[in-house]
Amino acid sequence: MSRWSDEATIRACAQEEPRRRSAQGPCYLGADIGKHLIHYVVGEKRTDDFLDHLDYGVVGDFAELHDLMQRFNVCVAVLDEMAETRSVREFKDNHGEVWGCWYSEAQRTGYDWMTKERRVAVNRTELLDQSHRRVVQQRCKLPRPDDRWPEFVRHLCNLARVRKVDRKSGTPSVRWVVVGGQKMDHWRHALAYAELAAAQCPVSEHARRIQRPRGDGFSPHSWMSA
């Protein structure tokens, strides 16, 4: 069994900056869609392999999600399309930068981006593995812990990677399963959808400015050098 068993692994990615209310972007966004609430993670790509998650939170409906995307200048958003399929499809029809995500066990490796439907099919375990590794390897930033942090951490820690063997065939399989008493894993999936969106998002304008050569001839090797 593999999981973020405590807060320490997640806190290692936390920075001094508080959660942002807006950004120049371009930004990516991942959102887990529920019947009453939408949990989201939004951020900027600082390099091809480093993400700055600027904000995580909850909105009550798609109108609020639209406003959030405008404030952060979101250029790519990936939303869970399996729970509220019709609502997400209607939202996609009015937002060209929005994609719906479907977890598919038939999708063995990689991600199938279907342009016509603006849908991406992914293997659930593979995507959750990828977002898990990013946090463990500290290849992302999270905002400074605040009053929302404890609940965010609970969602991220409420899934565990479990290996099972089929009793009849003997075939092994791996799956992320809820380990807590309540299904509080919405931000865990929003983080995974943000991973997908970031893959299609360009490096932010802020990072590009930092990476440009300066007048004194100095060219930093990464955004962290400035």
Backbone as numpy.savetxt, mean C-alpha at the origin, in Angstrom:
# Nx Ny Nz CAx CAy CAz Cx Cy Cz
5.24 -20.12 10.96 4.40 -18.92 10.96 5.28 -17.67 10.96
4.96 -16.73 10.06 5.72 -15.50 9.97 4.77 -14.32 10.08
5.15 -13.33 10.87 4.30 -12.16 11.04 5.12 -11.04 11.65
4.56 -9.82 11.63 5.12 -8.73 12.42 4.58 -8.94 13.83
5.31 -9.68 14.66 4.77 -10.13 15.94 4.69 -9.01 16.97
5.39 -7.92 16.73 5.31 -6.81 17.67 5.48 -5.50 16.92
5.40 -4.42 17.65 5.45 -3.09 17.04 6.84 -2.70 16.57
7.87 -3.34 17.11 9.24 -2.89 16.87 9.61 -2.87 15.39
9.22 -3.91 14.65 9.56 -3.99 13.23 8.93 -2.84 12.45
7.69 -2.52 12.78 6.98 -1.45 12.09 7.52 -0.09 12.53
7.77 0.07 13.81 8.25 1.36 14.32 9.61 1.71 13.74
10.40 0.71 13.35 11.72 0.99 12.77 11.60 1.80 11.48
10.43 1.79 10.84 10.21 2.56 9.62 9.63 3.94 9.90
9.24 4.20 11.14 8.61 5.48 11.48 9.64 6.60 11.53
9.24 7.77 11.05 10.12 8.94 11.01 9.58 10.03 11.94
10.23 11.18 11.92 9.83 12.29 12.79 8.67 13.09 12.20
8.46 12.99 10.89 7.41 13.77 10.26 6.03 13.20 10.61
5.07 14.07 10.93 3.72 13.59 11.22 2.99 13.20 9.94
1.82 12.63 10.08 0.99 12.31 8.92 0.68 13.59 8.15
0.80 13.52 6.83 0.57 14.69 5.99 -0.90 14.82 5.65
-1.31 16.04 5.31 -2.67 16.31 4.87 -2.76 16.51 3.37
-1.62 16.74 2.74 -1.58 16.95 1.29 -0.14 16.79 0.82
0.04 16.74 -0.50 1.39 16.65 -1.06 1.34 17.03 -2.52
2.48 17.50 -3.04 2.57 17.88 -4.44 2.52 16.65 -5.34
3.10 15.54 -4.86 3.09 14.30 -5.62 4.05 14.32 -6.79
3.76 13.51 -7.79 2.62 12.60 -7.90 2.65 11.51 -6.83
1.48 11.14 -6.33 1.38 10.17 -5.26 0.68 8.90 -5.72
0.90 7.84 -4.97 0.18 6.57 -5.14 -0.78 6.41 -3.97
-1.81 5.58 -4.15 -2.77 5.32 -3.07 -3.28 3.89 -3.16
-3.35 3.23 -2.02 -3.97 1.92 -1.92 -5.10 2.00 -0.92
-6.24 1.36 -1.22 -7.40 1.47 -0.33 -8.13 0.14 -0.24
-8.45 -0.24 0.99 -9.27 -1.41 1.26 -10.70 -0.92 1.46
-11.62 -1.43 0.65 -12.99 -0.91 0.62 -13.91 -1.77 1.49
-14.51 -1.16 2.49 -15.48 -1.83 3.33 -16.88 -1.29 3.09
-17.86 -1.88 3.75 -19.24 -1.43 3.57 -19.46 -0.04 4.14
-18.74 0.29 5.21 -18.97 1.58 5.88 -17.74 2.48 5.91
-16.55 1.89 5.78 -15.33 2.69 5.86 -14.35 2.28 4.78
-13.51 3.22 4.38 -12.45 2.97 3.41 -11.12 3.27 4.09
-10.30 2.24 4.27 -8.97 2.42 4.87 -7.96 2.64 3.75
-7.10 3.63 3.89 -6.17 3.97 2.81 -4.75 4.16 3.32
-3.80 4.03 2.39 -2.40 4.40 2.58 -2.01 5.18 1.34
-1.42 6.37 1.54 -1.05 7.22 0.41 0.39 7.70 0.60
1.12 7.82 -0.50 2.51 8.24 -0.36 3.16 8.61 -1.67
4.48 8.86 -1.59 5.29 9.24 -2.74 6.41 8.23 -2.93
6.75 7.98 -4.18 7.91 7.14 -4.48 9.14 8.02 -4.49
10.10 7.74 -3.59 11.31 8.56 -3.50 12.40 8.10 -4.46
12.51 6.79 -4.62 13.39 6.19 -5.62 12.61 5.03 -6.23
13.22 4.32 -7.16 12.53 3.19 -7.77 12.21 2.09 -6.74
12.91 2.10 -5.60 12.71 1.01 -4.63 12.51 1.51 -3.21
12.14 2.78 -3.05 11.92 3.30 -1.69 10.65 4.15 -1.68
9.74 3.81 -0.76 8.45 4.48 -0.68 8.33 5.30 0.59
7.72 6.45 0.46 7.45 7.33 1.60 5.94 7.37 1.81
5.44 6.53 2.73 4.01 6.52 3.03 3.69 7.76 3.87
3.06 8.73 3.26 2.86 10.03 3.88 1.70 10.06 4.86
0.70 9.22 4.61 -0.50 9.26 5.45 -1.23 7.93 5.36
-1.88 7.56 6.44 -2.80 6.44 6.45 -4.01 6.88 7.26
-5.17 6.39 6.89 -6.35 6.86 7.60 -7.61 6.19 7.10
-8.74 6.81 7.40 -10.05 6.26 7.06 -10.92 7.39 6.52
-11.66 7.09 5.45 -12.69 8.00 4.96 -14.01 7.25 4.93
-15.10 8.01 4.94 -16.41 7.38 5.07 -17.08 6.99 3.78
-16.66 7.59 2.65 -17.31 7.27 1.38 -16.40 7.66 0.22
-16.89 7.41 -1.00 -16.07 7.66 -2.18 -15.90 9.15 -2.48
-16.84 9.98 -2.02 -16.68 11.42 -2.19 -15.47 11.92 -1.39
-15.33 11.41 -0.18 -14.17 11.78 0.65 -12.89 11.22 0.05
-12.97 10.02 -0.54 -11.79 9.45 -1.18 -11.37 10.30 -2.37
-12.33 10.80 -3.12 -12.04 11.69 -4.24 -11.31 12.94 -3.76
-11.79 13.55 -2.68 -11.14 14.76 -2.14 -9.72 14.44 -1.67
-9.54 13.29 -1.05 -8.21 12.88 -0.59 -7.25 12.74 -1.77
-7.72 12.14 -2.85 -6.87 11.96 -4.02 -6.48 13.29 -4.64
-7.36 14.25 -4.59 -7.03 15.58 -5.11 -6.00 16.28 -4.24
-6.15 16.17 -2.92 -5.21 16.83 -2.01 -3.79 16.29 -2.17
-3.69 15.00 -2.47 -2.37 14.38 -2.60 -1.91 14.23 -4.05
-2.68 14.77 -4.97 -2.30 14.68 -6.38 -1.97 13.23 -6.75
-2.92 12.34 -6.49 -2.72 10.91 -6.74 -2.77 10.63 -8.24
-1.72 10.00 -8.75 -1.68 9.66 -10.17 -2.03 8.20 -10.43
-1.89 7.36 -9.40 -2.27 5.95 -9.52 -2.87 5.49 -8.20
-4.07 4.91 -8.27 -4.72 4.36 -7.08 -5.16 2.93 -7.38
-4.95 2.04 -6.42 -5.42 0.66 -6.54 -6.38 0.40 -5.38
-7.60 0.00 -5.72 -8.65 -0.22 -4.73 -9.09 -1.69 -4.75
-9.41 -2.20 -3.59 -10.01 -3.53 -3.48 -11.33 -3.52 -4.24
-11.43 -4.35 -5.28 -12.65 -4.37 -6.09 -13.54 -5.56 -5.76
-13.12 -6.40 -4.83 -13.85 -7.63 -4.58 -15.02 -7.44 -3.61
-14.89 -6.54 -2.66 -15.92 -6.39 -1.63 -17.12 -5.59 -2.12
-16.85 -4.42 -2.70 -17.92 -3.53 -3.17 -17.71 -3.30 -4.67
-17.91 -4.35 -5.45 -17.54 -4.34 -6.86 -18.22 -3.22 -7.64
-19.54 -3.09 -7.50 -20.26 -2.08 -8.28 -19.81 -0.67 -7.94
-19.65 -0.38 -6.66 -19.24 0.97 -6.24 -17.86 1.31 -6.76
-16.94 0.34 -6.69 -15.59 0.59 -7.17 -15.58 0.79 -8.68
-16.38 0.02 -9.41 -16.46 0.19 -10.86 -16.99 1.56 -11.23
-18.00 2.04 -10.52 -18.53 3.38 -10.78 -17.47 4.44 -10.50
-16.70 4.24 -9.43 -15.64 5.19 -9.09 -14.56 5.17 -10.17
-14.22 3.98 -10.66 -13.23 3.87 -11.73 -13.69 4.60 -12.99
-14.98 4.52 -13.29 -15.50 5.15 -14.50 -15.29 6.66 -14.51
-15.18 7.25 -13.32 -15.01 8.70 -13.20 -13.59 9.12 -12.86
-12.68 8.13 -12.74 -11.31 8.44 -12.38 -10.38 7.54 -13.20
-9.76 8.11 -14.20 -8.92 7.32 -15.09 -7.69 6.73 -14.44
-7.30 7.27 -13.27 -6.09 6.80 -12.61 -6.34 5.68 -11.60
-7.59 5.21 -11.51 -7.97 4.21 -10.51 -8.05 2.82 -11.13
-7.46 1.85 -10.43 -7.49 0.45 -10.83 -8.17 -0.36 -9.73
-8.88 -1.42 -10.13 -9.45 -2.35 -9.17 -8.57 -3.57 -9.02
-8.42 -4.07 -7.80 -7.57 -5.24 -7.56 -8.42 -6.45 -7.21
-8.04 -7.58 -7.81 -8.66 -8.86 -7.50 -7.58 -9.83 -7.06
-7.75 -10.40 -5.88 -6.88 -11.48 -5.44 -7.26 -12.74 -6.21
-6.28 -13.38 -6.83 -6.56 -14.57 -7.64 -5.50 -15.64 -7.34
-5.94 -16.78 -6.84 -5.01 -17.88 -6.59 -4.47 -18.45 -7.90
-5.21 -18.25 -9.01 -4.75 -18.74 -10.31 -3.56 -17.93 -10.83
-3.39 -16.70 -10.32 -2.28 -15.84 -10.72 -1.05 -16.28 -9.93
-0.22 -17.10 -10.52 0.89 -17.71 -9.79 2.00 -16.73 -9.46
2.46 -15.99 -10.45 3.54 -15.03 -10.24 3.24 -13.74 -11.00
3.83 -12.66 -10.53 3.67 -11.38 -11.20 2.26 -10.84 -11.06
2.02 -9.72 -11.73 0.73 -9.04 -11.66 0.20 -8.84 -13.07
-1.08 -9.15 -13.26 -1.71 -9.05 -14.57 -2.51 -7.74 -14.64
-1.93 -6.73 -15.31 -2.59 -5.44 -15.45 -3.45 -5.46 -16.70
-4.76 -5.46 -16.51 -5.70 -5.50 -17.64 -6.17 -4.08 -17.94
-5.59 -3.50 -18.98 -5.79 -2.08 -19.26 -7.24 -1.75 -19.60
-7.87 -2.57 -20.39 -9.23 -2.28 -20.82 -10.18 -2.19 -19.63
-10.08 -3.13 -18.69 -10.96 -3.14 -17.51 -10.41 -2.30 -16.37
-9.16 -1.80 -16.53 -8.43 -1.14 -15.44 -8.54 -1.98 -14.17
-8.06 -3.21 -14.30 -8.10 -4.18 -13.22 -6.75 -4.87 -13.16
-6.30 -5.18 -11.95 -5.05 -5.92 -11.79 -5.34 -7.18 -10.97
-4.91 -8.32 -11.50 -5.08 -9.60 -10.81 -3.74 -9.99 -10.19
-3.76 -10.33 -8.91 -2.53 -10.66 -8.20 -2.74 -11.91 -7.36
-1.63 -12.59 -7.10 -1.66 -13.68 -6.14 -1.60 -13.06 -4.75
-2.58 -13.35 -3.92 -2.71 -12.72 -2.61 -1.46 -12.92 -1.76
-0.97 -14.15 -1.71 0.20 -14.44 -0.87 1.42 -13.69 -1.37
1.62 -13.67 -2.69 2.80 -13.00 -3.24 2.79 -11.50 -2.93
1.63 -10.86 -3.09 1.56 -9.43 -2.83 1.77 -9.11 -1.35
1.15 -9.89 -0.46 1.34 -9.67 0.96 2.78 -9.95 1.38
3.41 -10.93 0.74 4.83 -11.19 0.99 5.66 -9.96 0.62
5.35 -9.37 -0.54 6.14 -8.23 -1.02 6.02 -7.03 -0.10
4.82 -6.71 0.33 4.66 -5.56 1.23 5.25 -5.86 2.60
5.23 -7.12 3.01 5.85 -7.53 4.27 7.37 -7.31 4.21
7.98 -7.76 3.13 9.44 -7.62 3.00 9.86 -6.16 3.01
9.05 -5.29 2.39 9.44 -3.88 2.33 9.57 -3.28 3.74
8.64 -3.62 4.61 8.70 -3.10 5.98 9.85 -3.73 6.74
10.00 -5.04 6.64 11.07 -5.74 7.36 12.44 -5.21 6.93
12.60 -4.94 5.65 13.88 -4.44 5.12 14.01 -2.93 5.23
13.01 -2.27 5.80 13.00 -0.82 6.00 13.22 -0.06 4.69
12.51 -0.50 3.65 12.56 0.18 2.36 11.35 1.09 2.18
10.87 1.61 3.30 9.77 2.57 3.26 9.81 3.41 4.53
9.14 4.55 4.46 8.98 5.42 5.63 7.52 5.42 6.04
7.30 5.52 7.34 5.96 5.70 7.90 5.94 6.98 8.71
4.78 7.63 8.84 4.72 8.86 9.62 4.98 8.62 11.11
5.25 9.69 11.81 5.49 9.64 13.25 4.28 9.05 13.97
4.48 8.13 14.91 3.34 7.56 15.65 2.51 8.63 16.35
1.18 8.50 16.26 0.27 9.43 16.92 -0.88 8.63 17.51
-2.01 9.27 17.74 -3.12 8.57 18.39 -3.71 7.47 17.52
-3.49 7.51 16.21 -4.01 6.47 15.32 -3.04 5.30 15.18
-1.81 5.49 15.57 -0.76 4.49 15.39 -1.10 3.12 16.01
-1.58 3.03 17.25 -1.84 1.70 17.84 -2.81 0.86 17.01
-3.87 1.48 16.49 -4.82 0.73 15.68 -4.20 0.31 14.35
-3.40 1.19 13.76 -2.70 0.88 12.52 -1.79 -0.34 12.72
-1.05 -0.35 13.81 -0.15 -1.47 14.11 -0.93 -2.77 14.31
-2.08 -2.69 14.99 -2.88 -3.89 15.20 -3.32 -4.50 13.88
-3.71 -3.65 12.93 -4.12 -4.15 11.62 -2.96 -4.84 10.91
-1.77 -4.24 10.99 -0.62 -4.81 10.30 -0.14 -6.11 10.93
-0.34 -6.24 12.23 0.12 -7.44 12.95 -0.92 -8.55 13.01
-2.09 -8.30 12.45 -3.19 -9.25 12.63 -3.24 -10.33 11.55
-2.23 -10.36 10.68 -2.09 -11.43 9.70 -0.79 -12.19 9.95
-0.85 -13.49 9.77 0.35 -14.32 9.92 0.48 -15.22 8.69
1.71 -15.48 8.29 1.99 -16.33 7.12 2.09 -17.78 7.61
1.12 -18.58 7.22 1.01 -19.95 7.72 1.24 -20.95 6.59
2.06 -21.95 6.87 2.32 -23.01 5.89 1.46 -24.23 6.23
0.75 -24.73 5.23 -0.11 -25.88 5.44 0.21 -26.96 4.41
-0.13 -28.21 4.75 0.06 -29.33 3.84 -1.29 -30.02 3.66
-1.70 -30.18 2.41 -2.96 -30.86 2.13 -2.88 -32.32 2.57
-3.84 -32.75 3.37 -3.80 -34.10 3.94 -3.89 -35.18 2.87
-4.63 -34.93 1.81 -4.81 -35.94 0.78 -3.65 -35.98 -0.22
-3.29 -34.81 -0.73 -2.27 -34.77 -1.77 -0.85 -34.61 -1.23
-0.75 -34.08 -0.01 0.56 -33.81 0.55 1.20 -32.56 -0.01
0.45 -31.79 -0.78 0.97 -30.57 -1.40 1.03 -29.43 -0.39
2.20 -28.80 -0.23 2.30 -27.68 0.71 1.75 -26.39 0.10
1.25 -25.51 0.93 0.78 -24.21 0.48 1.01 -23.20 1.59
1.05 -21.94 1.20 1.29 -20.86 2.15 0.19 -19.82 2.00
-0.31 -19.30 3.11 -1.37 -18.30 3.06 -1.29 -17.40 4.29
-1.57 -16.11 4.06 -1.67 -15.16 5.17 -3.07 -15.26 5.75
-3.15 -15.50 7.06 -4.45 -15.68 7.71 -4.58 -14.73 8.90
-5.82 -14.40 9.21 -6.10 -13.55 10.38 -5.83 -14.35 11.65
-5.09 -13.75 12.57 -4.76 -14.46 13.81 -5.47 -13.87 15.03
-6.00 -12.66 14.90 -6.71 -12.04 16.01 -8.17 -12.47 16.05
-8.83 -12.12 17.12 -10.23 -12.48 17.27 -11.15 -11.73 16.33
-10.74 -10.55 15.87 -11.55 -9.75 14.97 -10.80 -9.57 13.65
-11.56 -9.41 12.59 -10.94 -9.24 11.27 -10.49 -7.80 11.08
-9.48 -7.42 11.82 -8.94 -6.07 11.72 -7.63 -6.13 10.93
-7.75 -6.16 9.61 -6.57 -6.23 8.76 -6.67 -5.27 7.57
-7.55 -4.28 7.68 -7.84 -3.41 6.53 -6.61 -2.61 6.10
-5.87 -2.05 7.04 -4.67 -1.29 6.66 -3.58 -2.21 6.14
-3.58 -3.45 6.57 -2.60 -4.41 6.03 -2.83 -4.60 4.54
-4.08 -4.70 4.12 -4.38 -4.85 2.70 -4.21 -3.53 1.96
-4.57 -2.42 2.59 -4.35 -1.11 1.96 -2.87 -0.90 1.67
-2.02 -1.35 2.58 -0.57 -1.25 2.37 -0.14 -2.08 1.17
-0.76 -3.26 1.01 -0.44 -4.11 -0.14 -0.91 -3.47 -1.44
-2.11 -2.89 -1.45 -2.60 -2.22 -2.65 -1.74 -1.00 -2.99
-1.23 -0.32 -1.96 -0.33 0.81 -2.18 0.95 0.34 -2.87
1.39 -0.85 -2.54 2.57 -1.44 -3.18 2.34 -1.55 -4.69
1.17 -2.01 -5.07 0.82 -2.12 -6.49 0.78 -0.76 -7.16
0.10 0.19 -6.52 -0.03 1.52 -7.10 1.34 2.18 -7.28
2.21 2.00 -6.29 3.54 2.61 -6.36 4.34 2.07 -7.53
4.11 0.81 -7.88 4.84 0.21 -9.00 4.54 0.94 -10.32
3.36 1.57 -10.41 2.96 2.28 -11.63 3.13 3.80 -11.51
3.61 4.25 -10.36 3.72 5.69 -10.08 5.15 6.17 -10.33
5.33 7.32 -10.96 6.68 7.85 -11.15 7.27 8.37 -9.84
8.57 8.56 -9.83 9.24 9.17 -8.68 8.70 10.57 -8.50
8.50 10.97 -7.24 7.86 12.26 -6.94 8.71 13.43 -7.41
8.04 14.55 -7.66 8.74 15.76 -8.08 9.72 16.23 -7.00
9.34 16.08 -5.74 10.23 16.47 -4.64 11.53 15.69 -4.71
11.45 14.38 -4.90 12.65 13.55 -4.98 13.47 13.89 -6.21
12.80 14.17 -7.32 13.53 14.52 -8.54 14.34 15.80 -8.35
13.78 16.77 -7.67 14.50 18.02 -7.43 15.74 17.78 -6.60
15.62 16.92 -5.59 16.77 16.64 -4.72 17.86 15.90 -5.49
17.46 15.05 -6.43 18.43 14.23 -7.15 19.12 15.00 -8.27
18.59 16.16 -8.69 19.22 16.91 -9.78 20.57 17.46 -9.32
21.55 17.51 -10.22 22.85 18.09 -9.88 22.72 19.53 -9.42
23.48 19.89 -8.39 23.45 21.27 -7.89 24.43 22.13 -8.67
24.31 23.44 -8.49 25.18 24.36 -9.20 26.64 24.23 -8.83
26.92 23.70 -7.60 28.31 23.56 -7.19 28.94 22.26 -7.70
28.19 21.55 -8.56 28.74 20.34 -9.13 28.47 19.11 -8.31
27.86 19.26 -7.12 27.59 18.12 -6.25 26.30 17.43 -6.69
26.36 16.12 -6.86 25.17 15.34 -7.23 24.97 14.25 -6.20
23.93 14.33 -5.37 23.72 13.32 -4.33 23.41 11.97 -4.94
23.79 10.92 -4.24 23.57 9.57 -4.74 22.12 9.12 -4.51
21.43 9.72 -3.58 20.05 9.34 -3.32 19.36 10.51 -2.66
18.03 10.40 -2.54 17.26 11.47 -1.92 17.66 11.68 -0.47
18.20 10.66 0.19 18.56 10.78 1.60 19.85 11.58 1.80
20.58 11.83 0.71 21.86 12.54 0.84 21.69 14.02 1.03
20.50 14.55 0.63 20.30 16.01 0.68 20.06 16.49 2.09
